[in-house]
Amino acid sequence: MNQPSTSAPLQFGAFVGLDWADEAHALSLCAADDTPIQRTILKQTPEAIAQWAHELRTRFPNQPIAIALEQSRGALLAALSQFEHIVPYPVNPKTLARFRQALYPSSSKDDITDADLLLEILLKHRPHLRPWQPDTVQTRQLALLTEQRRNFVDSRTALTNQLLAHLKMIFPQALDFVADLGSPLAADFLKKWPTLQALQKTTPAALRKFYYGHNSRSNDLLRQRLELLKNAVALTSDPALLNTHRLAIQALAAQVAALHPFIQRYDKEIAEVFAAHPDAALFDSLPGAGPVLAPRLLACLGTDRQRFKSAEALSCYTGVAPVTEQSGKSKWVHMRWSCSTFLRQSWHEFANCSIRFCPWAQECYEAYRKRNMDHHEAIRKLAFKWQRIVWRMWQECRPYQELRYQTALLSKRNRKPSGPAGG
């Protein structure tokens, strides 16, 4: 569960455990001044949710309603968030699963039981839950845009991997003609010439026109490609292979081509929203963040300065901080698996990029590698250190200053000369 909330407790009129589903939700409701549990089914339609919310307002006037549900985002949470008298308490799915396993070792499960369990968690363990409080519109929009963009980029990577597998079967020389399979040039090239045999039927003038049309105007590179085409030998002439893989190559190339304009639109939208955000200057000052990672880091922290009480809380939330398990004389330190993969990936990528732009980060990374850490472990430790710096910047609303940090780092080394640089 989350860390206990330190805010003053609300006086709720009722408590609800809600087990959501695609078509209908199971509800277990308990009034604050009553003990019987009322169980109902709520349809997943905007009209049914709105009617139910208004009934709660009428039944418990001027009193907030606490609702525990097993999600932190989605259509249901979005629908409930528009009602000011409803206070959602998202519950980690693993928390509910383990609570269910503890009470029902047989692993029996149904929607009503889960709704009852969510209600019990809300009634007895609410100090360990955190009510859902939406951030600003800009921050939430930036968070959704950056995550969606990354998903489409991952989809493009998966498509190019499939494309590479098909090319290796009939046209391995294609990589020499297009270099980057994820580029618009490659997609258009392979839609036009999916096999070496098709490419060999074109003229040098037509090939030159194609490259010029895609802003590839290096005469030396074009001369090398024309020479390669002249001497190229087909890997296979089997019609069964050529006809089937040709079709797959064209289909995959078309899908890659279709993603390009939308990824560019995401980049434009993210840049516009990020530029208008009041905290943009803080994250834009980070060395190596750039136009892709700076918005992702901003969306991770948000605008609520009370959200993370310490840098350690941020590290745990993002999965950068390790987990220590100890039993008797055994002790095991490992990665934190229960976290957002996207957020952990964002900090990992930022720390990796910072090595090229920040001298102390490179020095810190090299010191960790000298201690026999592999690349990813060293990057995680560097990300952990960066989070302490970024959290302080975020709390003080002060952009990153290399000189200021170098001065503090030098002062720390003078006080404690032993230990790795930057660690």
Stockholm file with secondary structure:
# STOCKHOLM 1.0

chainA/1-423         MNQPSTSAPLQFGAFVGLDWADEAHALSLCAADDTPIQRTILKQTPEAIAQWAHELRTRFPNQPIAIALEQSRGALLAALSQFEHIVPYPVNPKTLARFRQALYPSSSKDDITDADLLLEILLKHRPHLRPWQPDTVQTRQLALLTEQRRNFVDSRTALTNQLLAHLKMIFPQALDFVADLGSPLAADFLKKWPTLQALQKTTPAALRKFYYGHNSRSNDLLRQRLELLKNAVALTSDPALLNTHRLAIQALAAQVAALHPFIQRYDKEIAEVFAAHPDAALFDSLPGAGPVLAPRLLACLGTDRQRFKSAEALSCYTGVAPVTEQSGKSKWVHMRWSCSTFLRQSWHEFANCSIRFCPWAQECYEAYRKRNMDHHEAIRKLAFKWQRIVWRMWQECRPYQELRYQTALLSKRNRKPSGPAGG
#=GR chainA/1-423 SS CCCCCCSCCCCCSEEEEEECCSSEEEEEEEETTCCCCEEEEEESSHHHHHHHHHHHHHHSTTCCEEEEESCSSSHHHHHHTTCTTEEEEECCHHHHHHHHHHHCTTCCCCHHHHHHHHHHHHHHSGGGSCCCCCCCHHHHHHHHHHHHHHHHHHHHHHHHHHHHHHHHHHCTTHHHHHSCTTSHHHHHHHHHCCSHHHHHTSCHHHHHHHHHHTTCCCHHHHHHHHHHHHHCCCSCCCHHHHHHHHHHHHHHHHHHHHHHHHHHHHHHHHHHHHHHSTTHHHHHTSTTTHHHHHHHHHHHHCSCTTSCSSHHHHHHHHTCSCEEEEETTEEEEECCCSSCHHHHHHHHHHHHHHTTTCHHHHHHHHHHHHTTCCHHHHHHHHHHHHHHHHHHHHHHTCCCCHHHHHHHHHHHHHHCCCSCTTC
#=GC SS_cons         CCCCCCSCCCCCSEEEEEECCSSEEEEEEEETTCCCCEEEEEESSHHHHHHHHHHHHHHSTTCCEEEEESCSSSHHHHHHTTCTTEEEEECCHHHHHHHHHHHCTTCCCCHHHHHHHHHHHHHHSGGGSCCCCCCCHHHHHHHHHHHHHHHHHHHHHHHHHHHHHHHHHHCTTHHHHHSCTTSHHHHHHHHHCCSHHHHHTSCHHHHHHHHHHTTCCCHHHHHHHHHHHHHCCCSCCCHHHHHHHHHHHHHHHHHHHHHHHHHHHHHHHHHHHHHHSTTHHHHHTSTTTHHHHHHHHHHHHCSCTTSCSSHHHHHHHHTCSCEEEEETTEEEEECCCSSCHHHHHHHHHHHHHHTTTCHHHHHHHHHHHHTTCCHHHHHHHHHHHHHHHHHHHHHHTCCCCHHHHHHHHHHHHHHCCCSCTTC
//
